[in-house]
Amino acid sequence: MASWQKGISLLSFMERARERVFHIATQFDWLGPLLARITVGVLFIGTGWGKVHNLAKVAAFFSELHIPAPALQATFISYLELIGGALVLVGLCARLASLPLIGSMTVALLTAKATDIHGLPDLFGLVEWTYLVLFAWIALAGPGRVSLDYLLFTRRQVRPNGAVNRRNAD
């Protein structure tokens, strides 16, 4: 077999392998958004719950950070984390719920974590940045197929053969 024929055979093999991997990956495209939502949802429900039950402590911390109206902001952020985390977890209005949580993480980075950031490696190493990125992904890409948004708001079309085809609404 000539070397150019071996090259074509290898290229053909690689193309078939790529197609198989792509097919398998599309069967599990629901997993990434689900894992992201579970991760930040459970975490923010927990932190929100803790803050709601310690509002005075959170307000005092916000006061130290020179955040205006610390008692009001503490109450807002505490319930935002609790309710927003729950919405993200179940995937109900997850895009919308992610937006103020992105804002909350931005404020955390600019206030509580500002002295820890001296460059991009420092920023990228902070868990607040990771949460911000996960919320941005959810806000931009949607909560995925395993979510209440998908279940409730995806239009269903019935094909002539009786099968149900869902048009993605997220």
C-alpha positions in Angstrom: 0.0 0.0 0.0 1.4 3.4 -1.0 2.1 5.9 1.8 -0.6 8.3 0.4 -3.1 5.4 0.7 -2.1 4.8 4.3 -2.6 8.5 5.0 -6.1 8.4 3.5 -7.0 5.2 5.4 -5.8 6.9 8.7 -7.7 10.0 7.9 -10.8 7.9 7.2 -10.4 6.0 10.5 -9.9 9.3 12.4 -13.1 10.8 10.8 -15.2 7.7 11.7 -13.8 7.8 15.3 -14.6 11.5 15.5 -18.1 10.9 14.4 -18.6 8.1 16.9 -17.2 10.2 19.8 -19.4 13.1 18.7 -22.5 10.9 18.6 -21.8 9.5 22.1 -21.1 13.1 23.4 -24.4 14.4 22.1 -26.2 11.6 24.0 -24.8 13.1 27.2 -25.1 16.8 26.4 -27.6 17.1 29.2 -25.0 16.1 31.8 -22.8 19.3 31.8 -25.5 21.8 32.5 -27.0 19.4 35.1 -23.7 19.1 37.0 -23.1 22.8 36.9 -26.6 23.6 38.2 -26.4 21.0 41.0 -23.0 22.3 42.0 -23.8 26.0 42.3 -27.5 25.4 43.2 -26.8 23.2 46.3 -23.9 25.5 47.3 -25.9 28.7 47.1 -28.9 27.2 48.8 -26.6 26.3 51.7 -24.8 29.7 51.9 -28.1 31.6 51.5 -29.7 29.5 54.3 -26.7 30.3 56.5 -26.8 34.0 55.7 -30.6 34.2 56.2 -30.2 32.9 59.7 -27.2 35.2 60.5 -28.3 38.5 58.9 -26.7 40.6 61.6 -23.3 38.9 61.1 -23.6 39.3 57.3 -24.6 43.0 57.6 -21.6 43.6 59.9 -19.2 42.0 57.3 -20.8 44.1 54.5 -20.3 47.1 56.7 -16.6 46.3 57.0 -16.4 46.1 53.3 -18.0 49.6 53.0 -21.0 48.2 51.1 -23.7 50.8 51.3 -26.9 50.0 53.3 -25.3 46.8 54.7 -28.4 45.5 56.5 -30.5 45.9 53.4 -27.8 44.4 51.1 -27.3 41.5 53.5 -31.0 40.6 53.5 -31.1 40.9 49.7 -28.0 38.8 49.0 -29.0 36.2 51.6 -32.4 35.6 50.0 -30.9 35.9 46.5 -28.5 33.1 47.2 -31.2 31.0 48.8 -34.0 31.5 46.3 -31.7 31.9 43.3 -29.7 28.8 44.2 -33.0 26.8 44.4 -34.2 28.1 41.1 -30.9 27.2 39.4 -30.8 23.8 41.1 -34.2 22.7 39.6 -33.6 24.7 36.4 -36.7 26.9 36.7 -36.1 30.4 35.2 -32.4 29.4 35.6 -31.2 32.0 33.0 -32.9 34.8 34.8 -31.9 33.6 38.3 -28.3 33.4 37.2 -28.0 37.1 36.3 -28.2 38.6 39.8 -26.0 35.8 41.1 -23.4 36.8 38.5 -23.8 40.4 39.9 -23.3 39.1 43.5 -20.1 37.2 42.5 -18.9 40.3 40.8 -19.4 42.4 43.9 -17.7 39.7 46.0 -14.7 39.8 43.7 -14.6 43.6 43.8 -15.0 43.9 47.5 -14.2 40.9 49.7 -11.6 39.4 47.3 -10.1 42.6 45.8 -6.9 42.4 47.9 -6.3 38.8 46.8 -6.3 39.6 43.1 -2.9 40.7 41.7 -3.3 39.3 38.2 -5.3 36.9 36.1 -3.9 33.7 37.8 -5.1 35.0 41.1 -8.6 35.8 39.7 -8.9 32.5 38.0 -7.9 30.7 41.2 -10.8 32.2 43.2 -13.9 30.1 43.7 -16.1 33.2 43.3 -14.7 33.5 39.7 -15.6 29.9 39.1 -19.1 30.4 40.3 -19.4 33.6 38.2 -18.4 31.6 35.1 -20.8 28.7 35.9 -23.7 31.2 36.3 -22.6 32.9 33.0 -22.7 29.6 31.3 -26.2 28.8 32.6 -27.4 32.3 31.7 -26.1 32.0 28.2 -26.6 28.3 27.3 -29.6 27.6 29.4 -30.2 24.9 32.1 -30.2 22.0 29.7 -32.7 19.2 29.0 -32.9 17.9 32.6 -34.6 21.0 34.0 -38.0 22.4 34.8 -37.5 25.1 32.2 -37.1 22.4 29.5 -40.0 20.3 30.8 -42.4 23.3 31.1 -41.4 25.6 28.4 -40.2 23.5 25.5 -42.7 23.3 22.7 -43.7 19.8 21.7 -44.4 18.9 18.1 -46.0 15.6 17.2 -44.5 14.0 14.1 -46.7 12.2 11.6 -45.5 8.8 13.0 -46.7 9.8 16.5 -43.3 10.5 18.0 -42.9 13.6 20.0 -40.2 16.1 19.0 -39.2 18.8 21.4 -38.0 22.2 20.1 -35.5 23.5 22.6 -36.7 26.6 24.4 -33.7 27.1 26.5 
